[in-house]
Amino acid sequence: MKQKSILVVCPNPAIDVFASVDQFEIGFPNRIKKEKKYPGGKGLHVGMALSELGLNVTIAGFWGGESGQWIKNTCNEYYPNIRFIGPELKQWSRSCYTFKSAGKFDDTEILGTGPEITTEEYQSFLANIESCLSDANFMVLSGSWPKGSPEDGYAELITTAKKAGINSMLDCTGAQLKYALRAEPYAVHLNRKEITEYYQCDFDNAKKEILLSCELAAITDGSKGLFLLTPSKSYHSLSKIDKVVSTIGAGDCLTAGVVAGISEGLDFQKIANLGAACGAANCMREELGMLYNSDVKTLYSDTSD
C-alpha cells in the first residue's frame, strides 16, 4: 500500500542567500565577500527537515519563473523524494538575504516580496492541494503568502483539510493567523513575541488564549526552550548545543520535529523533545533551514525536560 505523505503548504517559496560582509557601512557600497544560495521559505524548511527525518513529503507552492524552478530543482538535489505541486508563474519567486557581519547587523534578514498572483492562480493552487489530500495524513501551513492572495487562505485550507479528515499545523503571523485561528487548526507554532503581540497580554495568559483555538500549541521562548501545551497539561523541552552557526530556520525545523512526532504517534513529552532537538540541530549547520538526522538523534537522546 502506498505510504501517505505530509502535505506542506509553502505559498511564498524563496531563494535564501547566506551572505558574508566584513562590516556594514551605512550610506556606502558594501561588498559581499562570500555568498551561498539555498532553497527557502518557511514551508520549504519544514518540508526538507521532514524529508531528512525519513517522512514522505509533498510541498505545495506558487513557483515563480526561473527562480521558482531553481528552488524546486535544488531542493530535489538535497531530497530527491520530495514532490512539488502548485501553479507555475511568470513572475519570479522572491530572494531573501541573511547577512553575517561584525556588529549589530549580524544575522539580519532582508525578505523579498515575491510575485503577485491572480484569482485564477489562487484557485488553481487550492485545486492542486485538494487533489492530493487523499494521499496525505497531515498538513503543515507555514509562512507568508504572495501579493494578491486572500487574507483567509490558510483558513480555507484548514477547513478543506478538516472535511477530508486531515489535521493541520499552522505557523504564520498577521491577518492569515487571525483568520486561520478561527478555523481552529489542530496545532499552532508561535514564539513568545508573536503570541504576546497577537493577544496583547502577558506570556502566561497568551498561552491560555491560544488553546481556545487549537488542541496543541508549540510555543518557543528563546533560550528557555519549547513549551508544548495541551488543554490539560504543559510539556517543556530544551535542547542545548555548544556552538550556534545560524538560528535561521530553527523554528521551522522545530515545527517539522513536532509534526514528525505527531505522525509517529509519540507521546506529548517525546513530541516536545523531538521538536526541540530538530530546532537545535538546525543551528549546528550553515545550510539555512536544514538539519542532519544524525544530529537530531544525538540531541533527542540528550534533550532535557
GULOVO-609860 format. One line per 3 residues: number of its first residue (from 1); their letters; for each residue x, y, z of N, C-alpha, C. Coordinates in Angstrom, 1 decimal. Layout:
REM residues N
NUM> a> X/Y/Z/X/Y/Z/X/Y/Z | ... $
***
This chain:
REM residues 305
1> mkq> 0.9/-1.2/0.0/0.0/0.0/0.0/0.9/1.3/0.0 | 0.5/2.2/-0.8/1.3/3.5/-0.9/1.3/4.2/0.4 | 2.5/4.6/0.9/2.6/5.4/2.1/2.2/6.8/1.9 $
4> ksi> 1.3/7.3/2.8/0.8/8.6/2.7/1.9/9.6/3.1 | 1.8/10.9/2.7/2.8/11.9/2.9/2.3/13.0/3.8 | 3.2/13.8/4.2/2.9/15.1/4.9/2.8/16.1/3.8 $
7> lvv> 1.7/16.8/3.8/1.5/17.9/2.8/1.9/19.2/3.4 | 2.9/19.9/2.9/3.4/21.1/3.4/3.0/22.2/2.5 | 2.3/23.2/3.0/1.8/24.4/2.2/2.8/25.5/2.4 $
10> cpn> 3.5/25.9/1.3/4.5/27.0/1.4/4.2/27.9/0.2 | 3.2/28.9/0.5/2.7/29.7/-0.6/3.8/30.6/-1.2 | 4.8/31.0/-0.4/5.7/32.0/-0.9/7.2/31.5/-0.8 $
13> pai> 7.6/30.5/-1.6/8.9/30.0/-1.5/10.0/31.0/-1.9 | 11.2/30.7/-1.6/12.3/31.8/-1.8/13.6/31.1/-2.1 | 14.5/31.9/-2.6/15.9/31.6/-2.7/16.5/32.3/-1.4 $
16> dvf> 17.0/31.5/-0.5/17.7/32.0/0.7/19.2/32.2/0.4 | 19.6/33.5/0.5/21.0/33.8/0.3/21.7/34.1/1.6 | 22.7/33.3/1.9/23.5/33.5/3.1/24.8/34.3/2.7 $
19> asv> 24.8/35.6/3.1/25.9/36.5/2.6/26.7/37.0/3.7 | 28.1/36.9/3.5/29.0/37.4/4.5/29.6/38.8/4.0 | 29.6/39.7/5.0/30.1/41.1/4.7/31.0/41.4/5.9 $
22> dqf> 32.2/42.0/5.6/33.1/42.3/6.7/32.5/43.2/7.7 | 32.0/44.4/7.3/31.5/45.4/8.2/30.5/46.3/7.4 | 29.3/46.4/7.8/28.4/47.3/7.1/28.6/48.7/7.4 $
25> eig> 28.7/49.5/6.3/28.8/51.0/6.4/27.6/51.6/5.8 | 26.8/52.3/6.6/25.6/52.9/6.2/25.9/54.1/5.2 | 25.2/54.1/4.1/25.4/55.1/3.1/26.6/54.9/2.1 $
28> fpn> 27.2/53.7/2.2/28.4/53.4/1.3/28.2/52.1/0.7 | 28.8/51.8/-0.4/28.8/50.5/-1.0/29.4/49.4/-0.1 | 28.7/48.3/0.0/29.2/47.2/0.8/29.3/46.0/0.0 $
31> rik> 30.5/45.4/0.0/30.8/44.2/-0.9/30.6/42.9/-0.2 | 29.8/42.0/-0.8/29.6/40.7/-0.2/30.9/39.9/-0.5 | 31.5/39.3/0.5/32.8/38.6/0.2/32.5/37.1/0.0 $
34> kek> 31.4/36.6/0.5/31.0/35.2/0.2/29.5/35.0/0.3 | 28.9/34.2/-0.6/27.5/34.0/-0.5/27.2/32.6/-1.0 | 26.2/32.0/-0.4/25.7/30.7/-0.7/24.1/30.8/-0.8 $
37> kyp> 23.6/30.0/-1.8/22.2/30.1/-2.0/21.5/28.7/-1.7 | 20.4/28.8/-1.0/19.7/27.6/-0.6/18.2/27.7/-1.0 | 17.5/26.6/-1.2/16.0/26.7/-1.4/15.4/27.0/0.0 $
40> ggk> 14.5/28.0/0.0/14.0/28.5/1.2/12.5/28.9/1.2 | 12.1/29.6/2.3/10.7/29.8/2.6/10.4/28.9/3.8 | 9.6/29.4/4.7/9.3/28.6/5.9/8.9/27.2/5.6 $
43> glh> 7.9/27.0/4.7/7.4/25.7/4.4/8.5/24.8/3.7 | 9.4/25.4/2.9/10.5/24.6/2.3/11.3/24.0/3.4 | 11.7/24.9/4.4/12.5/24.4/5.6/11.8/23.3/6.3 $
46> vgm> 10.5/23.4/6.5/9.7/22.3/7.2/9.8/21.1/6.3 | 9.5/21.2/5.1/9.5/20.0/4.2/10.8/19.3/4.1 | 11.9/20.1/3.9/13.2/19.4/3.9/13.6/18.7/5.2 $
49> als> 13.3/19.4/6.3/13.6/18.7/7.6/12.8/17.4/7.7 | 11.5/17.4/7.3/10.7/16.2/7.4/11.2/15.1/6.5 | 11.7/15.5/5.3/12.3/14.5/4.4/13.6/13.9/5.0 $
52> elg> 14.4/14.8/5.7/15.6/14.3/6.3/15.3/13.4/7.4 | 14.2/13.6/8.1/13.7/12.7/9.2/13.1/11.4/8.7 | 13.0/11.3/7.3/12.5/10.0/6.8/11.1/9.9/6.4 $
55> lnv> 10.4/11.0/6.4/9.0/11.0/6.0/8.8/11.4/4.6 | 7.7/10.9/4.0/7.3/11.3/2.6/6.7/12.7/2.7 | 7.1/13.6/1.7/6.7/15.0/1.7/6.3/15.4/0.4 $
58> tia> 5.2/16.2/0.4/4.7/16.9/-0.8/4.6/18.4/-0.4 | 5.2/19.3/-1.2/5.2/20.7/-0.9/4.4/21.4/-2.0 | 3.4/22.2/-1.5/2.6/23.0/-2.4/3.0/24.5/-2.4 $
61> gfw> 3.2/25.1/-3.5/3.6/26.5/-3.5/3.3/27.1/-4.9 | 3.5/28.4/-4.9/3.5/29.2/-6.2/4.9/29.3/-6.7 | 5.2/28.7/-7.8/6.6/28.6/-8.3/6.8/29.7/-9.4 $
64> gge> 7.6/30.7/-9.1/7.7/31.8/-10.0/8.9/31.8/-10.9 | 8.7/31.6/-12.2/9.7/31.8/-13.2/10.9/30.9/-13.0 | 12.1/31.4/-13.4/13.3/30.6/-13.3/13.8/30.4/-11.9 $
67> sgq> 13.5/31.4/-11.0/13.9/31.2/-9.6/13.0/30.1/-8.9 | 11.7/30.1/-9.3/10.9/29.0/-8.8/11.4/27.6/-9.2 | 11.8/27.5/-10.4/12.3/26.2/-10.9/13.6/25.9/-10.2 $
70> wik> 14.5/26.9/-9.9/15.7/26.7/-9.2/15.5/26.2/-7.8 | 14.5/26.7/-7.1/14.1/26.3/-5.8/13.8/24.8/-5.8 | 12.9/24.4/-6.7/12.5/23.0/-6.7/13.6/22.1/-7.1 $
73> ntc> 14.4/22.4/-8.1/15.5/21.6/-8.6/16.5/21.4/-7.5 | 16.9/22.5/-6.8/17.9/22.5/-5.8/17.4/21.7/-4.6 | 16.2/21.9/-4.2/15.6/21.1/-3.1/15.7/19.6/-3.4 $
76> ney> 15.4/19.3/-4.7/15.5/17.8/-5.0/16.9/17.3/-5.1 | 17.9/18.2/-5.3/19.3/17.7/-5.2/19.6/17.3/-3.8 | 19.0/17.9/-2.8/19.2/17.5/-1.4/18.3/16.3/-1.1 $
79> ypn> 17.0/16.5/-1.5/16.0/15.5/-1.1/15.2/15.1/-2.4 | 15.7/14.1/-3.1/15.0/13.8/-4.4/13.6/13.2/-4.3 | 13.2/12.8/-3.1/11.9/12.2/-3.0/10.8/13.2/-2.7 $
82> irf> 11.1/14.5/-2.5/10.1/15.5/-2.2/9.4/15.8/-3.5 | 8.0/15.8/-3.4/7.2/16.0/-4.6/6.7/17.5/-4.5 | 6.6/18.2/-5.6/6.1/19.5/-5.7/4.8/19.7/-6.5 $
85> igp> 3.9/20.5/-6.0/2.7/20.8/-6.7/2.4/22.3/-6.6 | 1.5/22.8/-7.4/1.2/24.2/-7.4/1.5/24.8/-8.7 | 0.8/26.0/-9.0/0.9/26.6/-10.3/2.3/27.3/-10.5 $
88> elk> 2.7/27.3/-11.8/4.0/28.0/-12.2/3.6/29.3/-12.7 | 4.3/30.4/-12.2/4.0/31.7/-12.6/5.1/32.3/-13.5 | 4.8/33.4/-14.2/5.8/34.1/-15.0/6.7/34.9/-14.1 $
91> qws> 6.1/35.6/-13.1/7.0/36.4/-12.2/7.9/35.5/-11.4 | 9.0/36.0/-11.1/10.0/35.1/-10.3/9.7/35.0/-8.8 | 10.0/33.9/-8.2/9.9/33.8/-6.8/10.9/34.7/-6.1 $
94> rsc> 10.7/35.0/-4.9/11.5/36.0/-4.2/12.9/35.5/-3.8 | 13.7/36.4/-3.4/15.0/36.1/-2.7/15.0/36.8/-1.4 | 15.6/36.0/-0.4/15.7/36.5/1.0/17.1/36.4/1.4 $
97> ytf> 17.6/37.5/2.0/19.1/37.6/2.4/19.2/37.5/3.9 | 20.2/36.7/4.3/20.7/36.7/5.7/22.1/37.1/5.7 | 22.5/38.1/6.4/23.8/38.7/6.4/24.6/38.3/7.7 $
100> ksa> 25.8/37.8/7.4/26.8/37.6/8.5/27.8/38.7/8.5 | 27.9/39.4/9.6/28.9/40.5/9.6/29.3/40.8/11.0 | 30.3/41.6/11.2/30.6/42.1/12.5/29.6/43.2/13.0 $
103> gkf> 29.4/43.2/14.3/28.5/44.3/14.8/27.0/43.9/14.8 | 26.2/44.9/15.0/24.8/44.7/15.2/24.0/44.1/14.0 | 24.6/44.2/12.8/24.0/43.8/11.6/24.0/42.3/11.4 $
106> ddt> 24.8/41.6/12.2/25.0/40.1/12.1/23.6/39.4/12.2 | 23.4/38.4/11.3/22.2/37.6/11.3/20.9/38.5/11.0 | 21.1/39.6/10.3/20.0/40.4/9.9/19.4/39.8/8.6 $
109> eil> 18.1/39.7/8.6/17.4/39.2/7.4/16.7/40.3/6.6 | 16.8/40.2/5.3/16.0/41.1/4.4/15.2/40.2/3.5 | 13.8/40.3/3.6/12.9/39.3/3.0/12.3/39.9/1.7 $
112> gtg> 12.4/39.3/0.6/11.8/39.7/-0.6/10.3/39.5/-0.6 | 9.6/40.2/-1.5/8.1/40.1/-1.5/7.6/39.0/-2.4 | 8.2/38.6/-3.5/7.8/37.6/-4.3/6.8/38.1/-5.4 $
115> pei> 6.2/37.2/-6.1/5.3/37.5/-7.2/3.9/38.0/-6.7 | 3.1/38.5/-7.7/1.7/38.8/-7.4/0.9/37.8/-8.1 | -0.1/37.2/-7.4/-0.9/36.1/-8.0/-2.3/36.7/-8.4 $
118> tte> -2.9/36.0/-9.3/-4.3/36.3/-9.7/-5.3/35.4/-9.0 | -6.5/35.8/-9.1/-7.6/34.9/-8.6/-7.6/33.5/-9.2 | -7.3/33.5/-10.5/-7.3/32.2/-11.2/-6.1/31.3/-10.7 $
121> eyq> -5.0/31.9/-10.4/-3.8/31.2/-9.9/-4.0/30.7/-8.5 | -4.7/31.5/-7.7/-5.1/31.1/-6.3/-6.0/29.9/-6.4 | -7.0/29.9/-7.2/-8.0/28.8/-7.3/-7.3/27.6/-7.8 $
124> sfl> -6.3/27.7/-8.7/-5.5/26.6/-9.2/-4.7/26.0/-8.1 | -4.2/26.8/-7.2/-3.4/26.4/-6.0/-4.3/25.5/-5.1 | -5.5/26.0/-4.8/-6.4/25.3/-4.0/-6.8/23.9/-4.6 $
127> ani> -7.0/24.0/-5.9/-7.4/22.7/-6.6/-6.3/21.7/-6.6 | -5.0/22.2/-6.7/-3.9/21.3/-6.6/-3.8/20.6/-5.3 | -4.0/21.4/-4.2/-4.0/20.9/-2.9/-5.1/19.9/-2.6 $
130> esc> -6.3/20.2/-3.0/-7.5/19.3/-2.8/-7.3/18.0/-3.5 | -6.6/18.0/-4.7/-6.4/16.8/-5.5/-5.5/15.8/-4.8 | -4.7/16.3/-3.9/-3.7/15.3/-3.3/-4.0/15.1/-1.8 $
133> lsd> -5.1/15.6/-1.3/-5.5/15.3/0.1/-5.7/13.9/0.4 | -6.1/13.1/-0.5/-6.4/11.7/-0.3/-5.1/10.9/-0.1 | -3.9/11.5/-0.5/-2.6/10.9/-0.3/-1.9/11.4/0.9 $
136> anf> -2.5/12.3/1.7/-1.9/13.0/2.8/-2.4/12.5/4.1 | -1.6/12.5/5.2/-2.1/12.1/6.5/-2.0/13.3/7.5 | -1.4/14.4/7.0/-1.2/15.6/7.9/-0.9/16.8/6.9 $
139> mvl> -1.3/18.0/7.3/-1.0/19.2/6.6/-0.3/20.2/7.4 | 0.8/20.8/6.9/1.5/21.9/7.6/1.3/23.2/6.8 | 0.9/24.3/7.4/0.7/25.5/6.8/1.7/26.5/7.3 $
142> sgs> 2.7/27.0/6.5/3.8/27.7/7.0/4.2/28.9/6.2 | 4.3/30.0/6.8/4.9/31.2/6.1/3.9/32.2/5.5 | 4.5/33.1/4.8/3.7/34.2/4.2/3.1/33.8/2.9 $
145> wpk> 2.2/34.7/2.3/1.6/34.4/1.0/2.1/35.5/0.1 | 2.1/35.3/-1.2/2.4/36.3/-2.2/1.3/37.4/-2.3 | 1.7/38.5/-2.9/0.7/39.6/-3.1/-0.5/39.0/-3.9 $
148> gsp> -1.7/39.6/-3.7/-2.8/39.1/-4.4/-3.6/38.0/-3.8 | -3.0/37.4/-2.7/-3.7/36.3/-2.0/-4.7/36.8/-1.0 | -5.8/36.1/-0.8/-6.8/36.5/0.2/-6.2/36.3/1.6 $
151> edg> -6.7/37.1/2.5/-6.2/37.0/3.9/-6.6/35.7/4.6 | -7.6/35.1/4.1/-8.1/33.8/4.8/-7.7/32.6/4.0 | -6.6/32.6/3.3/-6.1/31.5/2.5/-5.9/30.3/3.4 $
154> yae> -5.2/30.4/4.5/-4.9/29.3/5.4/-6.2/28.8/6.0 | -7.1/29.7/6.4/-8.3/29.3/7.0/-9.1/28.4/6.0 | -9.1/28.8/4.8/-9.8/28.0/3.8/-9.2/26.6/3.7 $
157> lit> -7.9/26.5/3.7/-7.2/25.2/3.6/-7.4/24.4/4.8 | -7.5/25.0/6.0/-7.7/24.2/7.2/-9.1/23.6/7.2 | -10.1/24.4/6.8/-11.5/23.9/6.6/-11.6/22.8/5.6 $
160> tak> -10.9/22.9/4.5/-10.9/21.9/3.5/-10.2/20.6/4.0 | -9.1/20.7/4.7/-8.4/19.6/5.3/-9.3/18.8/6.3 | -10.0/19.6/7.1/-10.9/19.0/8.1/-12.0/18.2/7.5 $
163> kag> -12.5/18.7/6.4/-13.6/17.9/5.7/-13.0/16.6/5.1 | -11.7/16.6/4.9/-11.1/15.3/4.4/-10.6/14.5/5.5 | -10.8/14.9/6.8/-10.4/14.2/7.9/-8.9/14.3/8.2 $
166> ins> -8.3/15.4/7.8/-6.8/15.6/8.0/-6.6/16.8/8.9 | -5.7/16.5/10.0/-5.3/17.5/10.9/-4.3/18.4/10.3 | -4.1/19.6/10.8/-3.1/20.6/10.3/-2.4/21.3/11.4 $
169> mld> -1.2/21.8/11.1/-0.4/22.6/12.0/-0.1/23.9/11.3 | -0.3/25.0/12.0/-0.1/26.3/11.4/1.1/27.1/12.0 | 1.8/27.8/11.2/2.9/28.6/11.6/2.9/29.9/10.7 $
172> ctg> 2.3/30.9/11.2/2.3/32.2/10.4/1.9/33.3/11.3 | 1.9/34.5/10.8/1.6/35.7/11.6/0.6/36.6/10.8 | 0.2/37.7/11.3/-0.6/38.7/10.6/-2.0/38.3/10.4 $
175> aql> -2.6/38.8/9.3/-4.0/38.5/9.1/-4.3/37.1/8.8 | -3.3/36.4/8.2/-3.5/34.9/7.9/-3.7/34.2/9.2 | -2.9/34.6/10.3/-3.1/33.9/11.6/-4.5/34.2/12.2 $
178> kya> -4.9/35.4/12.1/-6.2/35.8/12.6/-7.3/34.9/12.1 | -7.4/34.8/10.8/-8.5/34.1/10.1/-8.3/32.6/10.3 | -7.0/32.1/10.3/-6.7/30.7/10.4/-7.1/30.2/11.8 $
181> lra> -6.9/31.0/12.8/-7.3/30.5/14.2/-8.8/30.4/14.3 | -9.5/31.1/13.6/-11.0/31.0/13.6/-11.4/29.6/13.0 | -10.6/29.1/12.1/-10.9/27.8/11.5/-10.4/26.6/12.4 $
184> epy> -9.7/27.0/13.5/-9.3/26.0/14.6/-8.5/24.9/14.0 | -7.2/25.1/13.7/-6.3/24.1/13.3/-6.0/23.2/14.5 | -5.5/22.0/14.2/-5.2/21.0/15.3/-4.1/21.6/16.1 $
187> avh> -3.0/22.1/15.5/-1.8/22.6/16.2/-1.3/23.9/15.6 | -0.7/24.7/16.5/-0.1/26.0/16.1/1.3/26.1/16.7 | 2.2/26.7/15.9/3.5/27.1/16.4/3.7/28.6/16.4 $
190> lnr> 4.0/29.2/17.5/4.3/30.6/17.6/5.4/30.8/18.6 | 6.2/31.9/18.5/7.2/32.2/19.5/6.6/33.2/20.6 | 7.4/33.5/21.6/6.9/34.3/22.7/6.5/35.7/22.2 $
193> kei> 7.3/36.3/21.3/7.0/37.7/20.9/5.7/37.7/20.0 | 5.6/36.6/19.2/4.4/36.6/18.3/3.1/36.4/19.1 | 3.1/35.5/20.1/1.9/35.2/20.8/1.4/36.3/21.7 $
196> tey> 2.4/37.0/22.4/2.1/38.1/23.3/1.6/39.3/22.5 | 2.2/39.6/21.3/1.8/40.7/20.5/0.4/40.4/19.9 | 0.1/39.2/19.5/-1.2/38.9/18.9/-2.3/39.0/20.0 $
199> yqc> -2.1/38.5/21.2/-3.2/38.6/22.2/-3.1/39.8/23.1 | -2.0/40.6/22.9/-1.9/41.8/23.7/-2.0/41.6/25.2 | -1.3/40.6/25.7/-1.3/40.2/27.1/0.0/39.6/27.5 $
202> dfd> 0.2/39.3/28.7/1.4/38.6/29.2/1.5/37.2/28.7 | 2.7/36.6/28.8/3.0/35.3/28.2/2.1/34.2/28.8 | 1.9/34.2/30.1/1.1/33.1/30.7/-0.3/33.1/30.2 $
205> nak> -0.9/34.3/30.1/-2.3/34.4/29.7/-2.4/34.2/28.2 | -1.4/34.5/27.4/-1.4/34.3/26.0/-1.4/32.8/25.7 | -0.6/32.0/26.5/-0.6/30.6/26.3/-2.0/29.9/26.6 $
208> kei> -2.7/30.5/27.5/-4.1/30.0/27.7/-5.0/30.4/26.6 | -4.9/31.6/26.0/-5.7/32.1/25.0/-5.6/31.2/23.7 | -4.4/30.8/23.4/-4.1/30.1/22.1/-4.9/28.8/22.1 $
211> lls> -5.0/28.2/23.3/-5.7/26.9/23.4/-7.2/26.9/23.2 | -7.7/28.1/23.1/-9.1/28.3/22.7/-9.3/28.1/21.2 | -8.2/28.1/20.5/-8.3/28.0/19.0/-7.7/26.7/18.4 $
214> cel> -7.0/25.9/19.3/-6.3/24.7/18.8/-6.2/23.7/19.9 | -5.9/22.5/19.6/-5.7/21.4/20.6/-4.3/21.3/21.1 | -3.4/21.7/20.3/-1.9/21.6/20.7/-1.2/22.9/20.2 $
217> aai> -0.4/23.5/21.1/0.3/24.7/20.8/1.8/24.5/21.2 | 2.6/24.7/20.2/4.1/24.7/20.4/4.5/26.1/20.5 | 4.9/26.5/21.7/5.3/27.9/21.9/6.8/27.9/22.3 $
220> tdg> 7.6/28.7/21.5/9.0/28.7/21.8/9.3/30.0/22.6 | 10.3/29.9/23.5/10.7/31.1/24.3/12.2/31.2/24.3 | 12.8/31.4/23.1/14.2/31.6/23.0/15.1/30.5/23.7 $
223> skg> 16.0/31.0/24.6/16.9/30.1/25.3/16.2/29.3/26.3 | 14.9/29.6/26.6/14.2/28.8/27.6/13.5/27.6/27.0 | 13.6/27.4/25.7/13.1/26.2/25.1/11.7/26.2/24.6 $
226> lfl> 11.1/25.0/24.4/9.8/24.8/23.9/8.8/24.5/25.0 | 7.7/25.1/24.9/6.5/24.7/25.7/5.5/24.1/24.8 | 5.2/22.8/25.0/4.1/22.2/24.2/2.9/22.1/25.1 $
229> ltp> 1.8/22.8/24.7/0.7/22.9/25.5/-0.5/22.1/25.0 | -1.2/21.5/25.9/-2.5/20.9/25.6/-3.5/21.4/26.6 | -4.8/21.2/26.4/-5.8/21.8/27.4/-5.6/21.3/28.8 $
232> sks> -4.9/20.1/29.0/-4.8/19.5/30.3/-3.4/19.6/30.9 | -2.4/19.8/30.1/-1.0/19.8/30.6/0.0/20.5/29.7 | 1.0/21.0/30.3/2.1/21.7/29.6/3.4/20.8/29.7 $
235> yhs> 4.1/20.7/28.5/5.3/19.9/28.4/6.4/20.8/28.0 | 7.6/20.7/28.7/8.7/21.6/28.4/9.9/20.8/27.9 | 10.6/21.3/27.0/11.8/20.7/26.5/12.8/21.7/26.0 $
238> lsk> 14.1/21.4/26.3/15.2/22.3/25.9/16.4/21.5/25.4 | 16.9/21.8/24.3/18.0/21.1/23.7/19.1/22.1/23.5 | 20.3/21.8/24.1/21.4/22.8/24.0/22.5/22.2/23.1 $
241> idk> 23.2/23.2/22.4/24.3/22.8/21.6/25.5/23.7/22.0 | 26.7/23.3/21.6/27.9/24.0/22.1/28.2/25.3/21.2 | 27.9/25.2/19.9/28.2/26.3/19.0/27.0/26.6/18.1 $
244> vvs> 26.5/27.8/18.1/25.4/28.2/17.1/26.0/28.8/15.9 | 25.8/28.1/14.7/26.2/28.7/13.5/25.2/29.7/12.9 | 24.0/29.3/12.9/22.9/30.2/12.5/21.6/29.8/13.0 $
247> tig> 20.8/30.7/13.5/19.4/30.3/14.0/18.3/30.4/12.9 | 18.7/30.8/11.7/17.7/31.0/10.7/17.1/29.6/10.3 | 15.8/29.5/10.4/15.1/28.2/10.1/14.9/27.3/11.3 $
250> agd> 15.4/27.7/12.5/15.3/26.9/13.6/13.9/26.6/14.0 | 13.1/27.6/14.0/11.6/27.5/14.3/10.9/26.6/13.3 | 11.3/26.6/12.0/10.7/25.8/11.0/11.1/24.3/11.2 $
253> clt> 12.4/24.1/11.6/12.8/22.7/11.9/12.1/22.2/13.1 | 11.9/23.1/14.1/11.2/22.7/15.3/9.8/22.2/14.9 | 9.1/23.0/14.1/7.8/22.6/13.6/7.8/21.2/13.0 $
256> agv> 8.8/21.0/12.1/9.0/19.7/11.5/9.1/18.6/12.5 | 9.9/18.8/13.6/10.0/17.8/14.6/8.7/17.5/15.3 | 7.9/18.5/15.6/6.6/18.3/16.3/5.7/17.5/15.3 $
259> vag> 5.7/17.9/14.0/4.8/17.2/13.1/5.3/15.7/12.9 | 6.6/15.5/12.9/7.1/14.1/12.8/6.7/13.3/14.0 | 6.8/13.9/15.2/6.4/13.3/16.4/4.9/12.9/16.4 $
262> ise> 4.1/13.8/16.0/2.6/13.6/15.9/2.4/12.4/14.9 | 3.0/12.5/13.7/2.8/11.5/12.7/3.2/10.1/13.2 | 4.3/10.0/14.0/4.8/8.8/14.5/4.0/8.3/15.8 $
265> gld> 3.1/9.1/16.2/2.3/8.7/17.4/3.0/8.7/18.7 | 4.0/9.6/18.8/4.7/9.7/20.1/3.9/10.4/21.2 | 4.2/10.2/22.4/3.5/10.9/23.5/4.0/12.3/23.5 $
268> fqk> 3.3/13.2/24.2/3.5/14.6/24.1/4.9/15.0/24.5 | 5.4/14.4/25.6/6.8/14.8/26.0/7.8/14.4/25.0 | 7.6/13.3/24.3/8.6/12.9/23.3/8.4/13.8/22.1 $
271> ian> 7.2/14.2/21.8/7.0/15.2/20.7/7.7/16.5/21.0 | 7.6/16.9/22.2/8.3/18.2/22.6/9.8/18.0/22.5 | 10.3/16.8/22.9/11.8/16.6/22.9/12.3/16.5/21.4 $
274> lga> 11.5/15.9/20.5/11.9/15.8/19.1/11.9/17.2/18.5 | 10.8/18.0/18.8/10.8/19.3/18.2/12.0/20.2/18.7 | 12.3/20.1/20.0/13.4/20.9/20.5/14.7/20.4/19.9 $
277> acg> 14.9/19.1/19.7/16.1/18.6/19.1/16.3/19.0/17.6 | 15.2/19.0/16.9/15.2/19.5/15.5/15.6/21.0/15.4 | 15.0/21.8/16.2/15.3/23.2/16.2/16.7/23.5/16.5 $
280> aan> 17.3/22.7/17.5/18.7/22.9/17.9/19.6/22.4/16.8 | 19.3/21.2/16.1/20.1/20.7/15.1/20.3/21.6/13.9 | 19.2/22.4/13.6/19.3/23.3/12.5/20.4/24.4/12.8 $
283> cmr> 20.6/24.7/14.1/21.5/25.8/14.4/23.0/25.3/14.3 | 23.2/24.0/14.1/24.6/23.5/14.1/25.2/23.6/12.7 | 24.4/23.9/11.7/25.0/23.9/10.3/24.7/25.2/9.6 $
286> eel> 25.5/25.4/8.6/25.5/26.7/7.8/24.3/26.7/6.9 | 23.9/25.5/6.3/22.8/25.5/5.4/21.5/26.0/6.1 | 20.9/27.0/5.5/19.8/27.6/6.2/18.6/26.7/6.2 $
289> gml> 18.0/26.6/7.3/16.7/25.8/7.4/16.9/24.3/7.2 | 18.1/23.8/7.4/18.3/22.4/7.2/18.9/21.7/8.5 | 18.9/20.4/8.5/19.4/19.7/9.6/19.9/18.3/9.2 $
292> yns> 20.7/17.7/10.1/21.1/16.3/9.8/20.4/15.4/10.8 | 19.8/14.3/10.3/19.1/13.4/11.2/20.0/12.8/12.2 | 21.3/12.6/11.9/22.2/12.1/12.9/22.4/13.1/14.1 $
295> dvk> 22.4/14.4/13.8/22.4/15.4/14.9/21.2/15.3/15.7 | 20.0/15.2/15.1/18.7/15.1/15.8/18.7/13.9/16.7 | 19.2/12.8/16.3/19.2/11.6/17.1/20.0/11.8/18.4 $
298> tly> 21.2/12.4/18.2/22.1/12.7/19.3/21.4/13.7/20.3 | 20.9/14.7/19.8/20.3/15.8/20.6/19.0/15.2/21.3 | 18.2/14.4/20.5/17.0/13.9/21.1/17.3/13.0/22.3 $
301> sdt> 18.4/12.2/22.3/18.7/11.4/23.4/19.2/12.2/24.6 | 19.7/13.4/24.3/20.3/14.2/25.4/19.3/15.3/25.8 | 18.1/15.4/25.2/17.2/16.5/25.5/16.7/16.5/26.9 $
304> sd> 16.7/17.7/27.6/16.2/17.8/28.9/14.7/18.2/28.9 | 14.0/17.8/30.0/12.6/18.3/30.0/12.2/18.6/31.5 $
***
